[in-house]
Amino acid sequence: MMKNVLLVYICLFGLLLPASAQRLDAREILDRTTDAFRQSGGIQADFTVQTYSKGTLESTSTGLIRLQGEKFLLDADGVKTWFDGRTQWSYLAGSDEVNVSEPTPEELQSINPYALLSIYKQGYHMKLGKTSTYSGKPAYEVVLTASSKKQDLQCVILYVSKDSFQPLCISMSQKGGGSVAIRITSYKTGQSYNDSFFTFDKKAYPTAEVIDLR
């Protein structure tokens, strides 16, 4: 579930589009999304995640992400995760334990919002969809289709607001047949976070058992 939730960050970046944006193709839209993230400073976003199995809704949850560059703090589904660019701490409220790890570049491709920005650059065919609105708002629809059936994410559909280039929704279909829809309910850029914000503070969780997986 956490992996699915964290995939949301492929679309969590906004920048005003120029008037010529209507002529952009799918790659140009995603390239500008990536550039926007790098220039936007700190980001805060609330989101809703709906998980489906064979078209049937299985669960709904909400979450909050704060990120800056490759660092992030995620609070979702009973798990709080800090990543400072090297070390990751995942605190499970239900068991009062925190797992410490140093994700590999491959693992970061699945869990790190910054790494996810490059997912479209390899292993996916991309095109603009036919949808021109989303929830009543003018929007671009970008469709990414995996070039190999072995890839976990077989199809990713991203909806981006035309007037602000902010994400509205991302829908993902997985190899096993499940799918996830993530809707951005609140999105703020230009936030300011200290580096310590993205590290686990043991003093704030004095009873937590620390499990070092490094």
C-alpha positions in Angstrom: 0.0 0.0 0.0 2.8 2.4 0.9 4.5 1.8 -2.5 1.2 2.7 -4.2 0.7 5.8 -2.1 4.2 7.0 -2.7 3.8 6.7 -6.5 1.6 9.8 -6.3 4.7 12.0 -6.3 5.3 11.5 -10.0 2.6 14.1 -10.4 3.0 16.4 -7.4 4.6 19.4 -9.1 3.1 22.7 -10.5 4.1 25.6 -12.7 2.2 28.1 -14.7 2.1 27.2 -18.4 2.8 29.7 -21.2 0.1 30.4 -23.7 1.9 28.1 -26.2 1.4 25.1 -23.8 -1.5 23.8 -25.8 1.0 22.8 -28.5 3.1 20.7 -26.1 3.3 17.0 -26.6 3.3 14.4 -23.8 7.1 14.4 -23.3 7.3 18.2 -23.2 4.5 18.3 -20.6 6.3 15.7 -18.4 9.7 17.4 -18.9 8.2 20.7 -17.7 6.6 19.0 -14.8 10.0 17.7 -13.8 11.6 21.2 -14.2 8.8 22.7 -12.2 9.5 20.4 -9.2 13.1 21.4 -9.1 12.3 25.0 -9.1 9.3 25.1 -6.8 11.0 24.9 -3.4 9.2 23.0 -0.7 5.9 21.3 -1.5 3.0 20.3 0.6 0.2 18.2 -0.8 -2.9 16.4 0.6 -4.2 13.4 -1.3 -6.8 10.7 -1.4 -5.9 7.1 -2.5 -8.5 4.6 -3.8 -7.3 1.0 -4.4 -9.2 -1.2 -6.8 -9.2 -5.0 -7.5 -10.7 -6.1 -10.8 -12.6 -2.8 -10.9 -14.0 -3.1 -7.4 -13.1 -0.5 -4.8 -11.2 -2.2 -2.0 -10.1 0.7 0.2 -9.8 4.5 0.5 -7.3 6.4 2.5 -5.8 9.9 2.8 -2.3 11.2 3.2 -0.1 14.2 3.5 3.3 14.7 1.8 5.9 17.4 2.4 9.0 17.3 0.2 11.9 19.4 -0.9 14.3 18.2 -3.6 14.9 14.5 -3.0 13.9 14.7 0.6 10.4 14.0 1.9 8.2 13.3 4.9 5.1 11.2 4.2 2.2 10.6 6.6 -0.3 8.1 5.3 -2.2 5.0 6.3 -0.7 4.7 9.8 2.9 5.0 8.6 5.1 8.0 8.8 8.2 8.0 6.6 11.2 10.4 6.6 13.9 10.4 3.9 16.8 12.8 4.1 18.4 11.9 0.8 20.3 8.9 2.1 18.6 7.3 5.1 14.9 6.4 5.4 13.0 5.9 8.6 9.5 4.3 8.6 7.5 4.6 11.8 4.6 2.2 12.2 2.2 3.7 14.8 0.4 0.3 15.3 3.5 -1.5 16.5 5.4 1.5 17.8 8.5 0.6 15.8 10.7 2.4 13.3 12.6 0.7 10.5 15.8 2.3 9.4 17.3 1.7 5.9 19.4 3.1 3.1 17.4 2.5 -0.1 19.3 1.5 -3.2 18.7 3.5 -6.4 16.4 0.8 -7.6 14.3 0.9 -4.4 14.2 4.7 -4.6 12.6 4.4 -8.0 9.6 3.0 -6.2 9.6 5.0 -3.0 11.4 8.3 -3.5 9.3 11.1 -5.1 12.3 12.7 -6.7 13.4 9.4 -8.3 9.9 8.8 -9.6 10.1 11.9 -11.7 12.3 10.1 -14.2 10.0 7.0 -14.6 8.7 8.2 -17.9 12.2 8.6 -19.4 12.8 4.9 -19.7 10.6 1.9 -20.3 7.4 3.7 -21.2 5.6 4.8 -24.4 3.8 8.1 -23.9 1.0 9.9 -25.6 -1.6 12.6 -25.0 -5.0 11.2 -24.2 -8.3 12.5 -25.6 -9.7 13.9 -22.3 -9.7 17.7 -22.2 -11.2 18.2 -18.7 -11.0 16.6 -15.3 -13.6 17.3 -12.6 -14.9 20.2 -14.7 -11.4 21.8 -15.1 -9.5 22.1 -18.4 -6.8 19.4 -18.2 -4.1 17.5 -20.1 -4.3 13.7 -20.0 -0.9 12.0 -20.4 -0.9 8.2 -20.9 2.2 6.1 -20.1 2.2 2.5 -21.3 5.0 0.1 -20.2 7.1 -1.3 -23.0 7.6 -4.6 -21.1 4.9 -6.8 -19.5 7.5 -7.5 -16.7 7.2 -3.9 -15.3 5.1 -3.5 -12.2 3.3 -0.4 -13.4 1.8 -1.3 -16.8 -0.1 1.9 -17.3 0.0 5.4 -15.7 -2.5 8.1 -16.6 -1.8 11.6 -15.3 -4.2 14.5 -15.4 -2.6 18.0 -15.2 -4.5 21.3 -15.0 -4.0 23.3 -18.2 -4.1 26.7 -16.6 -1.7 26.0 -13.7 0.1 22.8 -14.6 -0.7 21.3 -11.2 -1.6 17.7 -10.8 -5.2 16.7 -10.4 -5.1 12.9 -10.5 -2.9 10.0 -11.3 -4.3 6.5 -12.1 -2.0 3.5 -12.2 -2.7 -0.1 -13.4 -0.4 -2.8 -12.0 0.9 -6.0 -13.5 -1.2 -8.1 -11.1 -4.4 -6.5 -12.3 -4.9 -4.1 -9.4 -5.2 -0.3 -9.9 -4.8 2.8 -7.8 -6.3 6.3 -8.3 -4.7 9.2 -6.4 -6.4 12.5 -6.3 -4.7 15.7 -5.1 -7.0 17.6 -2.8 -4.6 20.4 -1.8 -1.3 21.5 -3.3 1.1 24.2 -2.1 4.5 25.2 -3.4 7.2 27.6 -2.1 7.2 26.0 1.4 10.3 26.2 3.5 11.7 23.2 5.5 14.8 22.7 7.5 16.9 19.6 6.8 16.1 18.2 10.3 12.4 18.1 9.2 13.2 15.1 7.0 15.0 13.1 9.7 13.5 10.9 12.5 13.7 12.4 16.0 13.9 9.6 18.5 13.1 12.1 21.3 9.6 12.6 19.8 9.0 8.8 19.9 10.8 7.7 23.1 9.1 4.3 23.4 9.6 3.3 19.7 11.7 0.2 19.0 14.4 1.1 16.4 15.0 -1.7 13.9 18.2 -1.0 11.9 18.0 -2.7 8.5 21.2 -1.1 7.1 
